[in-house]
Amino acid sequence: MTTATLPVAAGTWTIDPAPSSVEIVVRHMGLSKVRGRFGSFTAALVVGDDLAACSLSAEVELASVSTNNDDRDQHLRSTDFCDVETIPKMTFSSTAVRADGDDYVVTGELTINGVTREVELAVEFNGTETFPFDQSVHAGFSASGAISRKDFGIEFEVPLGADKVMIGDKVTIELEAQFAPAG
């Protein structure tokens, strides 16, 4: 029996924020989805000899959210949603990495507003490539998962009738991550 590994070199890898993104998607008025993008984040991927020795940690500056609507962004930063004055960061720390066919599942602890819950992220490995400007190897991953905002104490509700609310409870997390060896 062989032990599953990540198809990248062992060591610590850090996220390159320029080609990477951290986004959330939530239903608005039951009619459409609104996308928010965080502009400030860090992440480190530690690759070990097998998946059990791999880990991922990340921090996201909640005040860096942008939904292309300044009023909405200010409201998201308030105590109704993410009290960025008191708890400015959302954090993730993996507890397990496992293979899922050709893909991976990363289980970890997500903390928002001081509330920690276990979440799973479905991860696709997009390959590696040598960056032409400095010859460093970059590894790309796409990941997604979903959470309930209410599980993290975000209870803001504006009922619209017919079992609809202004902002849905399900929040989809979408990540595009390009990592390079730390150093």
Order of alpha helices (4+ residues) and beta strands (2+ residues): beta-beta-beta-beta-beta-beta-alpha-beta-beta-beta-beta-beta-beta-beta
